[in-house]
Amino acid sequence: QSVLTQPPSVSGAPGQRVTISCTGGNSNIGAGYDVHWYQQLPGTAPKLLIYGNSNRPSGVPDRFSGSKSGTSASLAITGLQAEDEADYYCQSYDSSLSGSGVFGGGTKLTVL
Amino acid sequence: QVQLQESGPGLVRPSETLSLTCTVSGGSISSYYWNWIRQPPGKGLEWIGYIYYSGSTNYNPSLKSRVAISLDASKNQFSLKLSSVTAADTAVYYCARTTRGDRGPQHFDYWGQGTLVTVSS
């Protein structure tokens, strides 16, 4: 049972837009901790995709965007491409766990 | 370009201690948090803990009684020890760097490639 809740899977056709939600609580996202997103391609280490709720590291296409509101956050991917098929994880920190890092359970994105 | 590389035994016997080292190249240990994260086969990511360059540590409460993370700045390395392992500790173990923000550690910006550790007799 992850502290942050994500849908197990989402799917979309090439060119479409998909969103992945990340729901937390008052001791993590709702407490003002930033949310970060990672993309994990099969057999590889996770890669930072969005940091500080909505910021993209250099080299990440602007098709990827993040937002945060209240106790939840979302990752949006527009113009879906086959290479976007991967697992996506949200991450934050939790004050009720002594400031521990916490991850969502992960969402498998399938490009149809 | 900062690079992290995990090293250590790929097989550990049940009840023994898992020991891994992460070597940092292309940058200094100073001013960052250094983390261990694991991923059981086919499952999600679990944060294990971090050590700040000053030596302060923070561990996942669910693992705290069995975990120790240390740092050797002279070698640009930090290490993980996880005691009394069981099959449930079988996972890919990643080391990762975190920058410091207003409220402490932020995002994991650099990751090692990961190393699979299997707990089995």
Chai-1 contact restraints between the chains, C-beta under 6 A:
chainA,res_idxA,chainB,res_idxB,connection_type,confidence,min_distance_angstrom,max_distance_angstrom,comment,restraint_id
A,H36,B,H107,contact,1.0,0.0,6.0,A-B,restraint_1
A,A45,B,Y94,contact,1.0,0.0,6.0,A-B,restraint_2
A,A45,B,W111,contact,1.0,0.0,6.0,A-B,restraint_3
A,A45,B,Q113,contact,1.0,0.0,6.0,A-B,restraint_4
A,A45,B,G114,contact,1.0,0.0,6.0,A-B,restraint_5
A,L48,B,H107,contact,1.0,0.0,6.0,A-B,restraint_6
A,L48,B,D109,contact,1.0,0.0,6.0,A-B,restraint_7
A,Y51,B,H107,contact,1.0,0.0,6.0,A-B,restraint_8
A,Y89,B,L45,contact,1.0,0.0,6.0,A-B,restraint_9
A,L97,B,P61,contact,1.0,0.0,6.0,A-B,restraint_10
A,G99,B,N58,contact,1.0,0.0,6.0,A-B,restraint_11
A,S100,B,N60,contact,1.0,0.0,6.0,A-B,restraint_12
A,G101,B,W47,contact,1.0,0.0,6.0,A-B,restraint_13
A,F103,B,L45,contact,1.0,0.0,6.0,A-B,restraint_14
A,G105,B,G44,contact,1.0,0.0,6.0,A-B,restraint_15
A,G106,B,G44,contact,1.0,0.0,6.0,A-B,restraint_16
